[in-house]
Amino acid sequence: MAVTIKGEMVEKGEGRREEIVAIMEVELPKLVETSPAFRHQLLGMMSEYFVKKEDLKQVLDAIKDLLADFNIRFEAHSRILEEHSKRLEEHSRIIEEHSQTIKELVKRMDQHEKKLDTHEKRLESSIRGLGARWGLMSEESFREGQKDILQEIGLKVERYSDYDVEGYVFGHPDQVELDVVIKGTTVMIAEIKSSMSKGDVHAFQRKVEFYEKKQKVKVERKGIIAPFVDPRARPVIERFGIAVFSSGYDVQM
């Protein structure tokens, strides 16, 4: 049966093939451009037609050269390995003699580790209790000690205190206190504490904003002087642009 393609009469089978070829002429470039998977598959199908005998010979010659060099290096390494093997055999004998002793030591260590875990839990609980009590008693003395250090290195420290009637800082009316560190005409608003949590940093930032509003000034420098800062507070500190000093001796202005 004959069909008409491009104005010519052809047999149906031949017409079907020409129709497929015509479609491929249009669609193949699009598939190659837009489909990486199809492009790789096509390259794989055609790769055998692109390889030349000269290229294969060059590859084979290069492989032979690499193999020859590998054999030379392998023989040299084999001699070295043989010497090491003799030494390892001697060490293995010594290690085997000590293995029983090591096994017993490991067993004892496991027993001690279990005991240490129990003691550690008890000690941790005790330290937390003592730490909380020590912190309440020593926070003020710590702050005073840091003030002395700041004055020792030539910085002036003044205590700012005002009452927050609206409860902006703490969520309820309360006294707001800050340290003002001064060097010449340079001023830094600071918080001096033995430790700073994430919540403490947020509270300090609100204190600074309260200070700015009450004093009608823009605080350019903010600093925290604390030997311990909770790692979770670090992103907040960076966001607010606060400098951190572990001791008064580290303060630079």
C-alpha positions, 0 to 999 in steps of 0.5 A: 500500500502506497502513502504520500510523504512530502508530495511523493508516493511511497510504500507504507513501510518505507513511508513510516521509516521516512516519517520516523527519520523526519521526526528524529531530525527535529526532535533529536537535537532537542533531546540532546540539548535538554536531556542529560540522561538521553545525551549520555545514553546516545554517547554510550551507543555511539562511542564504539564508532568514535574510537580509532585503532591509533588511539587504542594503540596509544592507550595500550602502550601507555598501560604497558609502560605503567605496568612495567613501572608498577612491576619494578616498584612492586618488587621493591615494596615486596622486599621492604614488606618482607623485612617488615613481616619478619619484624611483625612476627617478632612483635606479634610474639611479644604482643601475644605474651602480653595479651592475657595481661591486657585482657585482665586490665580491660576487665578491671577498667570496665569495672572501675568505669561502672563505679566511676559513672555512679560516682560521677553522677553523684558528684555532678549533682553535688557540684550543681548544688554547690555551684548554684549556692556559690554563684548567689553568694559570689556574683557581686564579689566577682563583679567588684573584682573585675571592676578593680581589674578594669581600673588597674588597666586604666579604665573608669567604671561607673554603675548606671541604675534606673527604675524600669516603670514600664517593665520593658527589660524584665517584663515587669517593673524593676531596677535596671543596672549596667556598668559603663566602662570609660576610656577618655571619650570612648564609652562601652556599656557592659555586663559583668557576670560570672556566667552568661546564658542565652537569656542573660544576653537577651536581657542585656540587650534590652537593658542597653535599649532601655539605657538608650531610650532613657539617656537619649543616646545611641550605644556604639559599643557593647561588651560582656565580661564573663569567664563562661558564656553558654555556647547557645548564646553565641549566635545571639551575641553575634547578632547583637554585635556584642564583644565578649571578654573572659576577663577585665584584662582582655578588655580593649577600647 
